[in-house]
Amino acid sequence: MKRLIALALMGLSTLAMADDLKVAQPQPAVEQYTYATDLDIAKVINVSPVADVCGVVPAKMTYEDHQGQRHIIEYRVMGNGCTNG
């Protein structure tokens, strides 16, 4: 019985170490978007919130391409702080 418990604990510790390895992956370099940029987006991971200012502001999107590579792209958007009044 003690051996089964020991084996179970070893299995759990191995899974915990595997999760740590996933976190330790380096962040990809931030790429600047241009109209000529050829995007290959398979899955969007994260999009940064847009600032509440009236003007053009930077935003970032993290995504995976069809080969499973993660990318971060920075682009410009109009802020959410403009009113039509």
C-alpha positions as a printed Julia matrix, in Angstrom:
85×3 Matrix{Float64}:
   0.0    0.0     0.0
   2.85   2.39    0.85
   4.4    1.72   -2.57
   1.17   2.67   -4.32
   1.01   5.94   -2.41
   4.67   6.65   -3.2
   4.11   5.94   -6.9
   1.05   8.18   -6.95
   2.97  11.04   -5.32
   5.85  10.62   -7.79
   3.37  10.78  -10.68
   1.81  13.98   -9.34
   5.21  15.61   -8.85
   6.16  14.73  -12.43
   2.96  16.4   -13.69
   3.71  19.49  -11.6
   7.2   19.72  -13.09
   5.74  19.41  -16.61
   3.47  22.41  -15.9
   6.53  24.41  -14.77
   8.25  23.63  -18.07
   5.31  25.08  -20.01
   5.52  28.33  -18.06
   9.28  28.64  -18.62
   8.97  29.01  -22.4
  10.38  32.33  -23.64
   8.03  35.01  -24.92
   8.19  35.64  -28.67
   9.49  38.98  -29.9
   6.85  41.64  -30.56
   6.35  42.13  -34.29
   5.12  45.45  -35.72
   2.12  45.16  -38.05
   2.14  46.81  -41.45
  -0.3   46.46  -44.33
   2.26  44.2   -46.04
   2.41  41.79  -43.06
   1.27  38.3   -44.08
  -0.68  36.97  -41.09
  -1.22  33.24  -40.45
  -3.64  33.2   -37.5
  -5.02  29.83  -36.42
  -5.98  30.77  -32.85
  -6.14  34.11  -31.01
  -4.78  33.78  -27.46
  -5.13  37.34  -26.15
  -5.99  40.86  -27.32
  -4.95  43.81  -25.17
  -7.65  46.22  -24.0
  -8.02  49.47  -25.95
  -7.31  52.65  -23.97
 -10.12  55.12  -23.19
  -8.53  58.06  -25.03
  -9.55  59.88  -28.18
  -6.69  59.13  -30.51
  -4.65  56.37  -32.07
  -3.13  54.0   -29.51
  -1.07  50.8   -29.7
  -2.69  47.41  -29.1
  -1.22  43.89  -29.01
  -2.54  40.53  -30.07
  -1.04  37.18  -29.09
  -1.87  34.33  -31.45
  -0.77  30.91  -32.7
  -0.15  30.18  -36.36
  -1.09  26.94  -38.14
   2.27  25.39  -37.18
   1.61  26.01  -33.47
   4.13  28.87  -33.14
   3.12  31.71  -30.85
   3.39  35.32  -32.07
   2.78  38.77  -30.57
   1.91  41.54  -32.99
   1.54  45.22  -32.18
  -0.79  47.38  -34.23
  -2.52  50.77  -33.97
  -6.22  51.27  -33.18
  -8.49  54.21  -32.44
  -9.04  54.63  -28.7
 -12.44  54.18  -27.06
 -12.58  57.7   -25.59
 -14.03  59.61  -28.54
 -17.6   60.93  -28.49
 -19.76  62.17  -31.34
 -21.05  65.3   -29.75
